[in-house]
Amino acid sequence: MTEVIDRLVTAMNAHHLDAVTALIHENYRSVQPAHPGRAFVGRDQMRANWEAMFAGIPDFHAAGHALGPRR
């Protein structure tokens, strides 16, 4: 699992939208309890959201944190 998280963090930090998108399930479901009107389903919408984030935050940087011991 940590390999996938590492790949996601690397892709996000490179602003490599194709690589980020490839790691997300096609039926991805985003649920935001504090903002229920912002919920959505689908990889295409996730991609559009991250495209806007990368454009709006050019110095975006993700940090991954280990979830447990590496194997």
N, C-alpha and C positions, 0 to 999 in steps of 0.2 A: 504494500500500500504506500509506503513512504516513497518508493520509486515514482509512482504516479504523481504524488504531491510535488516531488522535486522537479519532475518534468513540467508540471503546471506552473510552478513558480518561475522556472527558467523561461518558459514561453511567455509568461506575463511580463517579466522583466525585460525581455527582448521586444516586447510589443508585437509578438509574432501571432497575429490573430488566427491564422490557419492552424497553427500548432495548438493554441488554446482550444479552439473549436473542436479539433480532432479528439480531445480528451473528454469531451462532454457528451453524455448520452443524447440521442436525437429527441427523446421525450423528456428532457430535463424539466423539472418543475421547481420554480422559484416561489416560495411562500414567505411572505413578510408580514407576520402578525401585527406589527405596529403600523403597517401601511397596507391593508388588504387590497386596496385598489391598484397596487403595484405588482401584484402576483402575475405570473405568466407561465406558459408551458412552451417548451421547444428550444432547440439548439439555435434556430435562426434568430429568435428574439434575443437570446443570450449573446450571440455574436454581435447583433446590432447594438446592444447595450455596451459591450466591451469596446466596440469600435468607437462609440461616442466617448467612453471613459478615456481611452488612449488619446483621442484627439483633444479632449478637454483638460487632461492632466498629463502633459508631455513628459513630466519627470516621475510618473507613477512608478512605484517600486513595491513589489510584494516581498514579504519575508515568510519563509516556511519555518515551522517549529516542529521538532520531532514529537511524534505522538507516543513513542515508546522506544524500546531498544531496537536498533537496526539488526537485521539478521543477515 
